[in-house]
Amino acid sequence: MSLEGTLDATSADGTVQFTLSVENTGDDPVTAQFSNGCRADVAVVDDGTEIWRYTDGRMFTQVLGSEEFDPGETRTFDVEWDDPTPGSYTAVGELTAANCSCEAETTLSI
C-alpha cells in the first residue's frame, strides 16, 4: 500500500489545529478499514514523554467503516488541541486504519 502523510500544526487563539494529509502515491486504490468513527489520531511528545493525545478520554461511534483512496488522491483529517501548555514539542499524526498505516510528524512551538 502506498499511503504517505504530512502533518501541519497551526497555533492560534489558545488552540493548536493539526491537519493530517494522507495521499495515495501508488497506482492502485487503497481501502483503509476502520473499527470505529475515529479516522486519525495525533500525539504530542515532549522529550520522549507523551503529554497529549487526541483520542485520550474521547468516545467514538462503534461502527465499522472504510475510506477508499484513489491513486493520487489526498484526504485531510483535522484534530484540535485546546488550551495547550507553552513549549516546544514533536507531534505525531497517524491514520487509525486497522489494515494499513500512515504516519507523519512535525515540530511545533507554542
C-alpha positions in Angstrom: 0.0 0.0 0.0 1.2 3.4 -0.8 -0.1 5.9 1.7 2.1 8.9 2.6 1.3 11.5 5.1 2.2 15.0 6.2 1.3 16.8 9.4 0.8 20.5 9.8 0.2 22.4 13.0 -1.2 25.9 13.4 -1.4 27.7 16.7 -4.0 30.5 17.2 -6.4 31.7 19.9 -5.3 29.2 22.6 -5.6 26.1 20.4 -3.5 24.1 18.0 -5.1 22.8 14.8 -3.4 19.7 13.4 -4.1 18.7 9.8 -3.0 15.2 8.8 -2.9 14.9 5.0 -2.9 11.4 3.6 -2.0 10.8 -0.1 -2.2 7.6 -2.1 1.1 7.7 -4.0 0.6 4.3 -5.6 -1.0 3.2 -8.9 -3.9 1.3 -7.3 -6.8 2.3 -5.0 -6.2 1.7 -1.3 -9.2 0.9 1.0 -8.5 1.7 4.7 -10.6 -0.2 7.2 -11.6 1.4 10.5 -13.0 -0.2 13.6 -14.8 3.0 14.8 -15.6 6.6 13.8 -12.1 7.9 14.5 -10.0 8.2 11.3 -6.9 9.9 12.7 -5.0 10.4 15.9 -2.3 12.9 17.0 0.1 12.6 19.9 2.2 15.4 21.3 5.6 14.4 22.7 8.0 16.4 24.9 11.5 14.9 25.2 10.1 11.4 24.6 7.2 11.8 27.0 3.7 11.9 25.6 1.8 14.8 27.1 -1.4 14.9 25.0 -3.2 12.5 22.7 -6.3 13.4 20.7 -8.1 10.1 21.4 -7.5 10.0 25.2 -10.7 10.4 27.1 -12.8 10.6 23.9 -15.5 8.2 22.7 -16.2 7.4 19.1 -19.0 5.7 17.3 -18.6 2.0 17.4 -19.2 1.2 13.7 -17.0 -0.4 11.1 -16.1 1.8 8.2 -13.8 2.3 5.3 -12.2 5.1 3.3 -11.1 4.5 -0.3 -8.1 6.5 -1.5 -7.9 6.6 -5.3 -4.4 6.9 -6.9 -3.2 10.4 -6.4 -6.0 11.3 -4.0 -5.3 13.2 -0.8 -7.6 13.4 2.1 -7.2 15.6 5.2 -8.1 14.9 8.8 -8.3 17.7 11.4 -7.7 17.4 15.1 -7.7 20.3 17.6 -5.7 20.6 20.9 -7.5 23.0 23.2 -5.5 25.0 25.9 -2.0 23.7 25.1 0.8 24.2 27.5 3.5 26.5 26.1 6.7 24.8 25.0 8.4 23.1 22.0 7.1 19.7 21.0 7.0 17.0 18.4 3.6 15.9 17.1 3.0 12.6 15.5 -0.2 12.0 13.4 -1.4 8.7 12.2 -4.2 7.2 10.3 -6.1 4.8 12.6 -6.8 2.2 10.0 -6.6 -1.5 11.0 -5.2 -2.8 7.7 -2.7 -0.1 6.6 -0.5 2.6 8.2 0.3 6.2 7.5 2.3 8.3 10.0 3.7 11.8 9.8 5.4 14.1 12.3 6.1 17.8 12.8 7.7 20.1 15.4 5.8 23.0 16.9 6.4 25.8 19.4 3.6 27.3 21.4 
